[in-house]
Amino acid sequence: MRTSIAVAAVLALVTLSGCATLVKAPADVETERLLPPGALAYARLDKAVLNAAITNGIAGIDASDAQSARGIIDKTDVLTLALVRAPGAKQDSLLAVAEGNYPQGSASFALATNSGWHRRGAIWERKDGTVNLAFVTGGRAIIGTIPIDTVVAAVAQPNAYPIPARWAEAWSAPVAIYVPWPMDLIAAHVPLGDGAIPMLALVVSAHPIHGGPRNGAYDTTMQFQFDSDRAALVFSPLCRIFLFAAATALWPESAATTVDEAVWHTNGSVVTASGITLLPASIAALAGGLSP
């Protein structure tokens, strides 16, 4: 099953009505260090992209829950998440940390009186196993479609920072995606032969545009890292094909414009497509398609 980051995250956020049974965390612990190392992909989504996931149906929630979800998104500033796959599992799973201004005091009562949930220590679990929650000091909440014990444990003993230092600038953007070893993802969009392609990372960064005819859209950059300068030159056409295939599949109404406006250049082992204008819904669709 192709797991959508936006789907699982927003479904879980519907339940966030406050902060109770708090897990205590040092204020200076980076959110990314709560997530597991070695994930299939990492992403940070802002409020506009999360809201677009609901409004455009990408989140897949029922109409009766949509208004509630939007109310929670209004209280959520950032959602940082990891897509993981357990050994032997056929489905990808989500672990995420939401950051925002959640009113305190109502979550325990709401969840304790809901027959679909039960509490195990500081963790709230849906009885059907679909969502797990824990509330953390400092306006954060841990969300998982699998058990979140390891993420809760990382509050006290944080993991290594999962984003390589070379991508610090790209990751600091309001919206960012980091996919290590992305060939499985690319192969899902572009037919490839059996030959190995030494692509080490796919990194997407996006900044909101304020004012002008593109107001509300995002100035987006895609970077493809290879294992050598020569590999970047040899395989740079593959990056163009991937953008074309992704645009056609994910945002067909603007695919031609998206492909035409991309500015390509190669610097060492990295091939970059910059100047891409994407609406919040387009970025939500891209994040939702991270699982090959």
Wavefront OBJ file of the C-alpha trace (Angstrom):
o trace
v 0.000 0.000 0.000
v 1.304 3.458 -0.866
v 1.224 5.328 2.432
v 0.603 9.064 2.160
v 2.427 11.183 4.677
v -0.310 13.785 4.519
v -3.064 11.191 4.935
v -1.792 9.562 8.112
v -0.637 12.802 9.696
v -3.837 14.735 9.190
v -6.011 11.804 10.255
v -4.053 11.673 13.488
v -4.233 15.428 13.986
v -8.042 15.257 14.026
v -7.777 13.775 17.518
v -5.494 16.472 18.951
v -7.707 18.546 21.218
v -5.217 19.471 23.923
v -2.103 18.499 25.786
v -2.348 16.167 28.756
v -0.297 13.391 30.342
v 2.754 15.274 29.123
v 6.103 13.699 28.321
v 8.706 16.139 29.637
v 11.277 17.231 27.057
v 14.169 19.699 27.200
v 13.219 22.825 25.264
v 16.413 22.715 23.194
v 15.951 19.195 21.749
v 15.516 19.441 17.987
v 12.300 17.860 16.774
v 14.180 15.905 14.105
v 16.188 14.089 16.792
v 13.007 12.502 18.123
v 12.488 10.727 14.804
v 14.269 7.445 14.015
v 17.476 7.341 11.987
v 17.515 5.511 8.680
v 13.936 6.321 7.634
v 12.772 6.013 4.020
v 12.011 9.729 3.920
v 11.739 12.786 6.124
v 9.539 15.827 5.591
v 8.556 19.037 7.290
v 5.199 20.520 6.270
v 3.797 23.892 7.237
v 0.234 24.895 8.034
v -0.690 25.866 4.465
v 0.390 22.515 3.006
v -1.415 20.573 5.748
v -4.567 22.601 5.201
v -4.328 21.978 1.453
v -4.156 18.254 2.146
v -7.543 18.493 3.858
v -9.213 20.936 1.492
v -8.252 18.974 -1.603
v -9.076 15.562 -0.198
v -5.461 14.383 -0.136
v -5.832 13.598 3.556
v -8.752 11.290 2.827
v -10.752 12.236 5.917
v -14.539 12.121 6.128
v -16.469 15.325 5.507
v -17.751 15.164 9.085
v -14.153 15.366 10.353
v -12.907 18.021 7.935
v -14.025 21.033 9.968
v -12.482 19.610 13.125
v -9.264 18.843 11.303
v -9.019 22.366 9.933
v -9.454 23.709 13.434
v -6.526 21.617 14.618
v -4.377 22.594 11.637
v -4.962 26.222 12.612
v -3.225 25.388 15.896
v -0.394 23.468 14.208
v 2.619 25.391 12.940
v 4.822 22.544 11.713
v 4.570 18.784 11.221
v 7.917 16.973 10.998
v 7.739 13.316 10.047
v 9.507 10.164 9.014
v 8.299 7.412 6.717
v 9.518 4.008 7.929
v 9.141 0.378 6.955
v 9.652 -2.381 9.491
v 11.607 -5.468 8.361
v 9.250 -7.802 6.552
v 6.415 -5.276 6.493
v 4.530 -4.648 3.247
v 3.256 -1.236 4.268
v 5.061 1.965 5.124
v 4.330 3.598 8.449
v 4.436 7.130 9.788
v 6.128 8.640 12.820
v 5.672 12.373 13.275
v 5.999 15.275 15.673
v 3.469 18.108 15.501
v 4.351 21.532 16.889
v 1.778 24.157 17.710
v -0.351 25.961 20.264
v -2.629 23.247 21.597
v -5.034 24.132 24.423
v -4.319 22.125 27.549
v -6.708 20.180 29.692
v -9.206 18.582 27.322
v -7.290 15.723 25.693
v -7.327 13.313 28.622
v -11.067 13.683 29.133
v -11.835 13.456 25.403
v -9.727 10.354 24.838
v -10.571 8.676 28.138
v -14.286 8.908 27.358
v -13.836 7.655 23.784
v -14.302 3.890 23.627
v -11.984 3.679 20.628
v -8.918 4.709 22.685
v -7.008 3.426 25.689
v -4.037 4.745 27.610
v -0.743 2.953 28.202
v 1.455 5.111 30.392
v 1.918 8.434 28.610
v 0.790 6.982 25.274
v -2.746 7.012 23.919
v -3.518 4.178 21.509
v -6.451 3.600 19.230
v -7.786 0.142 19.972
v -7.778 -0.714 16.268
v -4.020 -0.015 16.182
v -4.197 2.716 13.549
v -2.917 5.716 15.526
v -0.784 6.284 18.624
v -0.365 9.632 20.394
v 1.731 11.175 23.132
v 1.795 14.805 24.205
v 5.141 16.475 24.919
v 5.970 19.631 26.837
v 6.654 22.692 24.746
v 3.622 22.370 22.494
v 4.559 19.158 20.713
v 2.703 15.927 20.077
v 4.105 12.601 18.873
v 1.995 10.743 16.311
v 2.513 7.279 14.857
v 0.698 4.746 12.750
v 2.893 2.189 14.534
v 3.909 2.049 18.228
v 5.715 5.251 19.245
v 7.657 3.954 22.244
v 11.013 4.571 20.548
v 10.049 8.162 19.727
v 8.903 8.796 23.288
v 12.190 7.290 24.536
v 14.097 9.673 22.243
v 12.693 12.601 24.222
v 15.055 11.620 27.052
v 17.823 10.209 24.837
v 17.607 11.953 21.449
v 18.763 10.195 18.308
v 21.434 11.528 15.996
v 20.227 14.351 13.763
v 18.929 12.507 10.664
v 19.443 15.212 8.029
v 23.036 15.393 6.676
v 24.836 18.663 7.369
v 25.256 19.368 3.651
v 21.456 19.750 3.390
v 21.077 22.060 6.404
v 20.193 25.099 4.288
v 17.629 23.236 2.184
v 16.099 21.606 5.266
v 15.727 24.997 6.971
v 13.092 26.022 4.399
v 9.500 26.283 5.653
v 8.676 23.122 3.688
v 11.322 20.472 3.090
v 11.599 16.837 2.042
v 14.674 14.608 2.308
v 14.700 11.169 0.681
v 17.910 9.141 1.110
v 18.478 6.473 -1.530
v 15.495 7.627 -3.633
v 15.755 5.248 -6.581
v 12.800 3.114 -5.472
v 10.685 6.259 -5.447
v 11.950 7.408 -8.848
v 11.502 3.948 -10.356
v 7.831 4.153 -9.359
v 7.466 7.085 -11.772
v 10.106 6.347 -14.423
v 10.583 2.898 -16.031
v 14.192 1.875 -15.458
v 16.299 -1.078 -16.395
v 18.232 -3.290 -14.033
v 21.376 -1.172 -13.981
v 22.308 0.506 -10.709
v 21.948 4.286 -10.623
v 24.095 5.850 -7.866
v 21.668 8.488 -6.615
v 22.219 9.198 -2.927
v 19.505 11.710 -2.095
v 16.522 13.684 -3.323
v 15.956 16.970 -1.484
v 13.024 19.340 -1.964
v 12.837 22.783 -0.371
v 10.039 25.317 -0.751
v 9.539 28.911 0.359
v 6.138 30.645 0.311
v 5.775 33.545 -2.099
v 4.285 36.708 -0.624
v 2.682 39.228 -2.948
v 2.447 39.444 -6.713
v 0.649 37.114 -9.103
v 2.138 34.012 -7.452
v 1.084 34.981 -3.925
v 0.388 31.898 -1.827
v 2.399 29.575 -4.065
v 5.835 28.195 -3.182
v 9.169 28.790 -4.876
v 10.430 25.216 -4.977
v 13.821 23.635 -5.614
v 14.623 19.957 -6.212
v 18.151 18.640 -5.739
v 19.396 15.213 -6.812
v 22.659 14.037 -5.276
v 24.833 11.371 -6.960
v 27.913 9.573 -5.715
v 30.292 11.411 -8.061
v 30.530 14.431 -10.339
v 30.617 12.187 -13.390
v 27.489 10.301 -12.316
v 25.667 13.617 -11.951
v 26.542 14.521 -15.548
v 25.688 11.092 -16.939
v 22.363 10.745 -15.143
v 21.169 14.360 -15.187
v 18.623 13.531 -17.958
v 16.986 11.073 -15.535
v 16.294 13.945 -13.151
v 14.475 15.840 -15.899
v 12.439 12.761 -16.762
v 11.515 12.294 -13.111
v 10.269 15.880 -12.815
v 8.207 15.447 -15.980
v 6.748 12.137 -14.774
v 6.025 13.433 -11.277
v 4.405 16.611 -12.597
v 2.237 14.662 -15.029
v 1.114 12.228 -12.336
v 0.749 14.558 -9.346
v -0.345 17.930 -10.743
v -1.389 17.349 -14.378
v -3.236 20.656 -14.668
v 0.053 22.578 -14.380
v 2.566 19.944 -15.518
v 3.625 21.710 -18.712
v 4.239 25.016 -16.941
v 6.086 23.314 -14.095
v 8.454 21.507 -16.435
v 9.016 24.564 -18.640
v 9.876 26.943 -15.830
v 12.428 24.676 -14.115
v 15.993 26.002 -14.332
v 18.514 23.181 -14.392
v 22.174 23.209 -13.447
v 24.766 20.736 -12.226
v 27.303 21.570 -9.532
v 29.671 18.761 -8.660
v 27.633 15.715 -7.689
v 24.307 17.559 -7.397
v 21.762 18.220 -10.152
v 19.367 21.041 -9.279
v 16.010 22.141 -10.675
v 15.086 25.564 -9.288
v 12.451 28.193 -9.970
v 9.559 25.713 -9.803
v 6.270 27.255 -8.676
v 4.008 24.869 -6.772
v 0.728 25.491 -4.986
v 0.291 24.095 -1.452
v -1.904 21.302 -2.823
v 0.829 20.317 -5.283
v 3.385 20.059 -2.507
v 0.927 18.059 -0.405
v 0.507 15.664 -3.357
v 4.288 15.371 -3.699
v 4.676 14.586 0.005
v 1.816 12.127 -0.249
v 3.591 10.255 -3.034
v 6.844 9.588 -1.185
v 6.196 5.895 -0.759
v 7.140 3.868 -3.873
l 1 2 3 4 5 6 7 8 9 10 11 12 13 14 15 16 17 18 19 20 21 22 23 24 25 26 27 28 29 30 31 32 33 34 35 36 37 38 39 40 41 42 43 44 45 46 47 48 49 50 51 52 53 54 55 56 57 58 59 60 61 62 63 64 65 66 67 68 69 70 71 72 73 74 75 76 77 78 79 80 81 82 83 84 85 86 87 88 89 90 91 92 93 94 95 96 97 98 99 100 101 102 103 104 105 106 107 108 109 110 111 112 113 114 115 116 117 118 119 120 121 122 123 124 125 126 127 128 129 130 131 132 133 134 135 136 137 138 139 140 141 142 143 144 145 146 147 148 149 150 151 152 153 154 155 156 157 158 159 160 161 162 163 164 165 166 167 168 169 170 171 172 173 174 175 176 177 178 179 180 181 182 183 184 185 186 187 188 189 190 191 192 193 194 195 196 197 198 199 200 201 202 203 204 205 206 207 208 209 210 211 212 213 214 215 216 217 218 219 220 221 222 223 224 225 226 227 228 229 230 231 232 233 234 235 236 237 238 239 240 241 242 243 244 245 246 247 248 249 250 251 252 253 254 255 256 257 258 259 260 261 262 263 264 265 266 267 268 269 270 271 272 273 274 275 276 277 278 279 280 281 282 283 284 285 286 287 288 289 290 291 292
